[in-house]
Amino acid sequence: MPLARFVVPLLLAGCLCSAQGTHAPAVNISPPAPTVAATVSATPLAASTACSDAFVTHRLNFTTGMRLREIGTYISNGAGVAVNDLDNDGDLDLVFASVDGEGEILWNEGDLAFTPEPLDDRFARGVASVDVDADGWHDIVFTHRGLDGVTYWRNTGGDAPRPTFERQPLPGIDPYAYAMAWGDVDGDGDLDLVTGSYGAELKQHGIDPPEDDPKAGVVLHLQQDGAWQSQVLDRHAETLSLAILDVTSDGQPEIWAANDFALDDKVWQKAGDGWQAIHPFVQTSYSTMTTEWGDLANDGRRALFTTDMNPYDISPRTMAVWVPVLNQLVPHNRADEVQIMANVLLIGDGRGGWQNQATARGIDASGWSWDARLGDLDQDGYLDLYVVNGMIAADLFGHLHNSELVEENQAYRNRGDGSFDRAPQWRLGSTASGRGMIMADMDNDGDLDIVVNNLRGFAQLHENQLCRGASLQVDLAWSASQNPNGVGAQLALYTDKGVLRRDVRASGGYLSGDPVRVHFGFPADARLDRLEIQWPDGAVSVVATPQKDSLLTVTR
Amino acid sequence: MMHQTLTTPHTFGIQTALPLLRLLNPKQHTRIVLASLIVGLIASYTAVALGWLPLWGATAMVLVILLPAGVLKWRDDYHRYGATIMGLSILVTAQGLHTVEHLVQWAQYNLLFLTMRQSNGLLSPANAEWVHFTWNWLVLIVVVALMAGGMRGVWMWLLLIVAGFHTIEHSYTFIRYQMILSELTAMDVLNVTAQGLPGIVGRDGWLARSELTRGTWICTIPGLTTAVRLDVHFWWNALEMTLLLIAGHVYLRTRAAAGKFM
């Protein structure tokens, strides 16, 4: 899409977060974060011309699970999708993983037209597009089902119409990998990798017990000068999702592993040269499918969200479909039980504790849920929620047509206080069997679209035609570092409607890869005062009065 | 109706202070009650140990063996005190046994940490929905009959309300149970149970999951919309039993003061 591009170099003012705080008792006073200068270029975003007050679903030219005559556990768990600008043309491109064939890149040609390009990487689970080697081009990394680990496809960049990808090893990384997360875990400036294996599937492949296999478990791979050093965090793993974020609010990222079945979710905190397991959560999902987080009420309190299997209504028809499986899925019971078979929304109490408020806020039951993402879909300044669901498994749902639990994906609108209403009016209730999912602005019109990798069906792009509010999107460029997209950076947009907080991610949710491009939505009449960027090294840049409906590239 | 008044030796001590104990005392039928209980327990233990009966069948067998002794005792109550007090005697005995059932379930879940579906108690594995649907309607009918027979007062009215809601709850779960079975039959799924699902109250019950209440404070009222079905009904039954005991105590004290319960 041709967009008039103009560059506004700004020398950024020295406005520090530490000057904004309230005068609390003197505890843990940190030195003021250094301010760093950055330049800003702003690209206007074209307002959408198609407004239907709903989402419009487009079929994408990709399928997974279609080559199999019958799907059982754990092919049933499907695969993910990643998004980023792979060819640096300004449009976000898609990469799909496939459980029964090869992966595929969908090159974004603009106007929601995509050109498919197969990628000879088969039987994958997770996918992320990350600039692993910090050369300014997003690479592609897959995890796999079965006994395969991680594959790395290096983006060679160049001036050709499209870059090519070369499969290269990540030296020293060879564990079984189902889930992965990318981030600067050790604060040394480059991106590290955490992988997690899925024991139930390893057992299907003869690795029993999985924890006795040296390639199984949750493993941290620290990148140092292009080499990798691996460290096992836990041999026991049923890991469906991994996250790197500051759970304890100590300023350092922790590693959060979401496990299936009775194995508790785990969190590890850096302790000296090693990592120690901590137990911050009083309640977690039983079979935690995904991890997601955000500031739901714009009050600075981070909420952590996980999904599980829980029927989204209790009508006799729905329950009849679920009952045969519910009778098999017998949650264990023990004195120190923290697991609950429902979505969990943990809200920080400000004292280091967490409370589950999923039921109180209306999002505890969204069906057989897989990926869930928070994003301001209606651009009112508050994060909304979308959950994809459904299940196909002959050994679980043999009593249903095609062995498929058909469910409608669930969209939830934030009421403005961090609680949610269902939003069927958005027409996001696809009945395809969604697994991995991303939210990103695929048509450069400023609002968030949704892309879902469906099992045994075509992938779908749900185009946002709500045409509400306004937006600001932000790309970070930190060319002097080994983390050129600033993964892990914290962004705060100060407006007259409140402070909106986001962070830069490279991977997330269920088996999927997030865009490094950050999206803020807000009411059209909002006044934008400033954008504060806390880079991964703690330094702060401030953009004064950012321009609405634009894509800012902030270069440090 | 005229009833024969049998003279009984005046009893002092705890049975005077707690007339319900005097009512429940098998008196001259104590031996047959104990003998029935011992025979029933031995027979049921043997039947379970040899695999002849499931636990619920053995429990039912104990109750059946106890029944003749109970009938003798209650017939005596009728002749001594009339129909209303006999009804009270039956209800307290039966509701007491039902409380044991809930107590066993509660202990299985909260002390032995069995799963919800394993915490079936002694009799409920037969069919929890039928057992509780039938039982609660019978309780409600007996409570109404006792009130019609003159056993009234604030405690009985409270008991009527609690028992009434309990019956509504079990009617709701029973109807849903039948509807779900019907749906399963339509799917040609004939070997799946749909018992033990939440009712109106409790976690995942109608009150917690209705579109009318979704995302409101109602969904998180401690106990009412957060407790699992097993705990909900344990405490519901405990409340019902407590009200019944108080109502029975008050009624018998009044009758004793009037010289009609000696």
Interface residues (C-beta under 8 A of the other chain):
Chain A: D313 I314 P316 R317 M319 A320 V321 V323 P324 N327 V330 P331 H332 N333 R334 A335 T359 A360 R361 G362 I363 A365 H399 L400 R415 S419 F420 D421 R422
Chain B: Y109 F113 L114 T115 M116 R117 Q118 R176 M179 I180 S182 E183 L184 M187 D188 V189 V192 T193 A194 L197 P198 D204 W206 A208 R209 E211 R214 G215 T216 W217 C219 T220 T226
